[in-house]
Amino acid sequence: MVFRRYLVASNLIVFLAFGCSGGANSSTQNTKQVVQESNVTQLFIEAKVTQKAEDFFHQGNNLLDGQRYEDAIKAYDKAIAIKAESPEAWINRGIGLTSLQRYKDALASYDTAIAIKPDKYEAWYNRGIALTSLQRYKDAIASYDKAIAIQPDKYEALINRGIALTKLHRYKDAIASYDRAIAIKQDLHQAYYNKACSYALQSNLELAIKNLDKAIQLVPEKYKKLAKTDPDFNKVRSKKQFQELLQ
């Protein structure tokens, strides 16, 4: 079966506004001006700190894209040390940890992001991936349900939710989840392929072939190759119709 992963992009943007006022020379006005200058200095300091955190965040993203996961995590740690309340840094740190199969550490990172911003779709979604990797399928489904409640049009969560349901042998529920994903995006080859897997696991050759054929029509080489070795098709692999489809 096929997973979908999600990376968070930076949304850290600094806006600063400065103003000048004309100067009378009363002591009260001078005192007020000193306070304004102090505030401006503080804004500069905060802006520099925020920019530094954003720089480390972008560095982490580039390293993550380059599959340099250990280095990416270190960059996110530096960003977090400066700006701990950044859910994006915690989420992408979790993605790096997930990529290193450090799933429990990744969960802690996602949970911190959720504590900061409970309605962060990406945190719930990637948390579901880590839980699935730990074979905690019921918990994974609960995380995907949270993600879907936040953004119902995100088919990725519906696909991965279907995979977790399949692992629990809840095939009808899994297929329903894939169908919801297809209703959002009709050419969703991953959903058709995973539906084929669910039908094959039930020894339903006709519907397994029907859905696998749709996946192959959309991405021929990938799914022909994948279906030849995917253990989900073991129950139907020897059937003539299945073999013909993969030729």
Order of alpha helices (4+ residues) and beta strands (2+ residues): alpha-alpha-alpha-alpha-alpha-alpha-alpha-alpha-alpha-alpha-alpha-alpha
